[in-house]
């Protein structure tokens, strides 16, 4: 099975277009003001409008007000919502949109129980826990916490880069991987060579799976 790829945290049109042409499956736009990768609606629309066909757009929110989420959805063509906070299943279902639920992994995180809780999600995104940040930290969590089988597709995030993503594919075989800081020159500015190396490593890893 081919490993799907999402690169998150775009702030510039040229970076997102380059990623799409590399063959990424999805680009992530962060609508979370405390993040250095936050984009306003106007910039998000410029990015999305420049993307080639067949590139999925994921909008990331963190415990955001319903009114603001609806304002983004009104103006930006979004394919999927990523809820990266403590949103309840009910809150995730308000928008008649496909959604991904992010889990910030701790030693006591029960992935299987949460998969049942968010049973209609398109997948669970497993990210590193940090007490002061909601993703994009560049930190990795203990992959031993990931169950061997899960009712929902697993999207692996947290500290991935062009080196350790090969190990991730071999060890976890996730449905998809998600990277942000691991392919950046600075926060919010993507490194084109790093993105290309990341995709190349994944393609090579997929080719060696049996």
ABEGO torsion letter per residue (X at the ends): XBBBBBBBGBABAAAAAAAAAAGBABBBBBBBAABAABBBAAAAAAAAAABBBGBBBBBBBBGBBAAAAAAAAAABBBABBBBABABBAAAAAAAGBBBBBBBBBBAABBAAAAAAAAAABAEBBBBBBBAABBEGAGBBBBAAABBABBABBBBBBGGBBAAAAAAAAAAAGBABBBBBAAABABBGBBBAAAAAAAAAAAAAAAAABX
